[in-house]
Amino acid sequence: MTATRILAEFGRTARIGPIGCNASLPELVEDLGQPFAGDRVYAKSRWPRWFGYGNLQLVICPCRLMVAVSSSFHGCSPMAPGQEDGSFGAV
């Protein structure tokens, strides 16, 4: 799937594969495997926290739901769960 198709699908459904607002962290781990864990979003608060898959950075709230997603493609190929089997690959 091309980056344009992935972004168009995101615009239509607010999801990239299983990743979408209000997706639960346990469901994402079940579908996509363990994400890389980032730091706290705010230095003085334990939650929300950054997690990620490929180039996608997710903000997970204290109730373990995804509340925001961002991506950066600067200097690298976009990676997203756009494959037929839900796995990550370059787009």
Sequence and secondary structure as in RCSB ss.txt:
>XXXX:A:sequence
MTATRILAEFGRTARIGPIGCNASLPELVEDLGQPFAGDRVYAKSRWPRWFGYGNLQLVICPCRLMVAVSSSFHG
CSPMAPGQEDGSFGAV
>XXXX:A:secstr
  HHHHHHHHHHHSEETTEETT BHHHHHHHH   EEEEESSTT S SEEEEETTEEEEE TTSBEEEEEE  TT
S  EES STTS  EE 
